[in-house]
Amino acid sequence: MDIEKQTLFSAVKSRMSWLTQRQEILSQNIANADTPRYRTTDLKPFQFRDILRKEKIQLNMDVTSASHQPGRRKRIRDFSEQQVRQPFETAPNGNNVIIEEQLAKVNETQTKHRLVTQLYKKHLGMITMAVRGAR
Protein backbone atom coordinates (compact mmCIF):
# COMPACT_ATOMS: atom_id res chain seq x y z
CA MET A 1 0.00 0.00 0.00
CA ASP A 2 1.43 3.33 -1.08
CA ILE A 3 0.63 5.90 1.59
CA GLU A 4 1.30 8.83 -0.75
CA LYS A 5 -1.63 7.78 -2.99
CA GLN A 6 -4.13 7.77 -0.12
CA THR A 7 -6.54 10.70 -0.33
CA LEU A 8 -5.96 11.85 3.23
CA PHE A 9 -2.19 11.79 2.97
CA SER A 10 -2.16 13.59 -0.38
CA ALA A 11 -4.48 16.26 1.08
CA VAL A 12 -2.20 16.69 4.09
CA LYS A 13 0.84 16.84 1.81
CA SER A 14 -0.80 19.54 -0.33
CA ARG A 15 -1.74 21.56 2.74
CA MET A 16 1.78 21.31 4.17
CA SER A 17 3.22 22.39 0.84
CA TRP A 18 0.89 25.41 0.78
CA LEU A 19 1.84 26.34 4.35
CA THR A 20 5.57 26.01 3.56
CA GLN A 21 5.28 28.22 0.50
CA ARG A 22 3.25 30.77 2.47
CA GLN A 23 5.98 30.94 5.12
CA GLU A 24 8.51 31.66 2.35
CA ILE A 25 6.41 34.53 0.98
CA LEU A 26 5.76 35.99 4.42
CA SER A 27 9.47 35.87 5.23
CA GLN A 28 10.18 37.71 1.94
CA ASN A 29 7.66 40.37 2.98
CA ILE A 30 9.38 40.81 6.36
CA ALA A 31 12.83 40.85 4.77
CA ASN A 32 11.73 43.67 2.44
CA ALA A 33 10.12 45.79 5.17
CA ASP A 34 12.48 48.69 4.38
CA THR A 35 12.64 48.29 0.60
CA PRO A 36 11.15 51.34 -1.18
CA ARG A 37 7.97 50.67 -3.18
CA TYR A 38 7.84 47.00 -2.08
CA ARG A 39 4.31 45.57 -2.08
CA THR A 40 3.37 42.66 0.16
CA THR A 41 2.23 39.43 -1.41
CA ASP A 42 0.50 36.37 -0.06
CA LEU A 43 -0.70 33.06 -1.45
CA LYS A 44 -4.27 32.64 -2.54
CA PRO A 45 -6.21 30.91 0.22
CA PHE A 46 -6.02 27.12 0.27
CA GLN A 47 -9.39 25.75 -0.74
CA PHE A 48 -10.65 22.26 0.06
CA ARG A 49 -12.15 21.97 -3.43
CA ASP A 50 -8.61 22.28 -4.82
CA ILE A 51 -7.82 18.97 -3.12
CA LEU A 52 -10.77 17.29 -4.79
CA ARG A 53 -9.97 18.33 -8.34
CA LYS A 54 -7.63 16.19 -10.37
CA GLU A 55 -4.25 17.69 -11.08
CA LYS A 56 -3.32 17.81 -14.73
CA ILE A 57 0.12 16.56 -15.62
CA GLN A 58 2.32 19.47 -16.59
CA LEU A 59 4.97 18.70 -19.15
CA ASN A 60 7.99 20.53 -20.41
CA MET A 61 8.14 19.42 -24.02
CA ASP A 62 10.79 20.14 -26.63
CA VAL A 63 9.51 21.74 -29.81
CA THR A 64 11.55 20.47 -32.75
CA SER A 65 9.30 21.80 -35.51
CA ALA A 66 7.17 24.90 -36.04
CA SER A 67 4.11 22.68 -36.37
CA HIS A 68 4.57 21.21 -32.87
CA GLN A 69 2.52 22.52 -29.96
CA PRO A 70 4.58 23.44 -26.88
CA GLY A 71 3.54 21.94 -23.55
CA ARG A 72 2.58 23.99 -20.53
CA ARG A 73 5.53 25.25 -18.57
CA LYS A 74 5.81 24.19 -14.95
CA ARG A 75 5.66 26.96 -12.39
CA ILE A 76 8.26 27.27 -9.67
CA ARG A 77 5.53 27.39 -7.04
CA ASP A 78 2.57 25.05 -6.89
CA PHE A 79 0.26 27.76 -5.58
CA SER A 80 -0.24 31.17 -7.10
CA GLU A 81 0.59 34.42 -5.36
CA GLN A 82 -1.61 37.45 -5.08
CA GLN A 83 -0.73 41.00 -4.21
CA VAL A 84 -2.45 42.58 -1.26
CA ARG A 85 -4.83 45.11 -2.80
CA GLN A 86 -5.80 47.30 0.15
CA PRO A 87 -2.97 47.74 2.63
CA PHE A 88 -3.82 49.27 5.98
CA GLU A 89 -1.00 51.77 5.78
CA THR A 90 1.75 52.70 3.36
CA ALA A 91 5.07 54.32 4.23
CA PRO A 92 6.13 57.55 2.48
CA ASN A 93 8.58 55.52 0.36
CA GLY A 94 5.70 53.41 -1.02
CA ASN A 95 6.38 50.32 1.09
CA ASN A 96 3.24 48.72 2.54
CA VAL A 97 4.78 46.02 4.77
CA ILE A 98 3.39 46.09 8.30
CA ILE A 99 5.69 43.93 10.42
CA GLU A 100 3.06 43.17 13.08
CA GLU A 101 0.57 42.00 10.46
CA GLN A 102 3.17 39.79 8.75
CA LEU A 103 4.29 38.30 12.08
CA ALA A 104 0.67 37.50 12.94
CA LYS A 105 0.33 35.69 9.61
CA VAL A 106 3.58 33.81 10.27
CA ASN A 107 2.26 32.73 13.67
CA GLU A 108 -1.07 31.64 12.15
CA THR A 109 0.74 29.64 9.46
CA GLN A 110 3.03 28.02 12.03
CA THR A 111 0.03 26.99 14.16
CA LYS A 112 -1.73 25.49 11.15
CA HIS A 113 1.45 23.66 10.12
CA ARG A 114 1.73 22.18 13.62
CA LEU A 115 -1.93 21.06 13.46
CA VAL A 116 -1.52 19.43 10.05
CA THR A 117 1.68 17.69 11.19
CA GLN A 118 -0.10 16.28 14.23
CA LEU A 119 -2.98 15.11 12.03
CA TYR A 120 -0.51 13.38 9.74
CA LYS A 121 1.22 11.66 12.68
CA LYS A 122 -2.09 10.49 14.17
CA HIS A 123 -3.29 8.93 10.94
CA LEU A 124 0.09 7.34 10.30
CA GLY A 125 -0.09 5.90 13.82
CA MET A 126 -3.55 4.50 13.11
CA ILE A 127 -2.31 2.78 9.96
CA THR A 128 0.71 1.41 11.82
CA MET A 129 -1.58 0.09 14.56
CA ALA A 130 -3.85 -1.54 11.99
CA VAL A 131 -0.90 -3.23 10.25
CA ARG A 132 0.84 -4.41 13.44
CA GLY A 133 -2.32 -5.05 15.40
CA ALA A 134 -3.36 -3.42 18.64
CA ARG A 135 -1.13 -4.41 21.56
C-alpha positions in Angstrom: 0.0 0.0 0.0 1.4 3.3 -1.1 0.6 5.9 1.6 1.3 8.8 -0.8 -1.6 7.8 -3.0 -4.1 7.8 -0.1 -6.5 10.7 -0.3 -6.0 11.9 3.2 -2.2 11.8 3.0 -2.2 13.6 -0.4 -4.5 16.3 1.1 -2.2 16.7 4.1 0.8 16.8 1.8 -0.8 19.5 -0.3 -1.7 21.6 2.7 1.8 21.3 4.2 3.2 22.4 0.8 0.9 25.4 0.8 1.8 26.3 4.3 5.6 26.0 3.6 5.3 28.2 0.5 3.3 30.8 2.5 6.0 30.9 5.1 8.5 31.7 2.4 6.4 34.5 1.0 5.8 36.0 4.4 9.5 35.9 5.2 10.2 37.7 1.9 7.7 40.4 3.0 9.4 40.8 6.4 12.8 40.9 4.8 11.7 43.7 2.4 10.1 45.8 5.2 12.5 48.7 4.4 12.6 48.3 0.6 11.1 51.3 -1.2 8.0 50.7 -3.2 7.8 47.0 -2.1 4.3 45.6 -2.1 3.4 42.7 0.2 2.2 39.4 -1.4 0.5 36.4 -0.1 -0.7 33.1 -1.4 -4.3 32.6 -2.5 -6.2 30.9 0.2 -6.0 27.1 0.3 -9.4 25.8 -0.7 -10.6 22.3 0.1 -12.1 22.0 -3.4 -8.6 22.3 -4.8 -7.8 19.0 -3.1 -10.8 17.3 -4.8 -10.0 18.3 -8.3 -7.6 16.2 -10.4 -4.2 17.7 -11.1 -3.3 17.8 -14.7 0.1 16.6 -15.6 2.3 19.5 -16.6 5.0 18.7 -19.1 8.0 20.5 -20.4 8.1 19.4 -24.0 10.8 20.1 -26.6 9.5 21.7 -29.8 11.5 20.5 -32.8 9.3 21.8 -35.5 7.2 24.9 -36.0 4.1 22.7 -36.4 4.6 21.2 -32.9 2.5 22.5 -30.0 4.6 23.4 -26.9 3.5 21.9 -23.6 2.6 24.0 -20.5 5.5 25.3 -18.6 5.8 24.2 -14.9 5.7 27.0 -12.4 8.3 27.3 -9.7 5.5 27.4 -7.0 2.6 25.1 -6.9 0.3 27.8 -5.6 -0.2 31.2 -7.1 0.6 34.4 -5.4 -1.6 37.4 -5.1 -0.7 41.0 -4.2 -2.5 42.6 -1.3 -4.8 45.1 -2.8 -5.8 47.3 0.2 -3.0 47.7 2.6 -3.8 49.3 6.0 -1.0 51.8 5.8 1.8 52.7 3.4 5.1 54.3 4.2 6.1 57.6 2.5 8.6 55.5 0.4 5.7 53.4 -1.0 6.4 50.3 1.1 3.2 48.7 2.5 4.8 46.0 4.8 3.4 46.1 8.3 5.7 43.9 10.4 3.1 43.2 13.1 0.6 42.0 10.5 3.2 39.8 8.8 4.3 38.3 12.1 0.7 37.5 12.9 0.3 35.7 9.6 3.6 33.8 10.3 2.3 32.7 13.7 -1.1 31.6 12.1 0.7 29.6 9.5 3.0 28.0 12.0 0.0 27.0 14.2 -1.7 25.5 11.1 1.5 23.7 10.1 1.7 22.2 13.6 -1.9 21.1 13.5 -1.5 19.4 10.0 1.7 17.7 11.2 -0.1 16.3 14.2 -3.0 15.1 12.0 -0.5 13.4 9.7 1.2 11.7 12.7 -2.1 10.5 14.2 -3.3 8.9 10.9 0.1 7.3 10.3 -0.1 5.9 13.8 -3.5 4.5 13.1 -2.3 2.8 10.0 0.7 1.4 11.8 -1.6 0.1 14.6 -3.8 -1.5 12.0 -0.9 -3.2 10.2 0.8 -4.4 13.4 -2.3 -5.1 15.4 -3.4 -3.4 18.6 -1.1 -4.4 21.6 
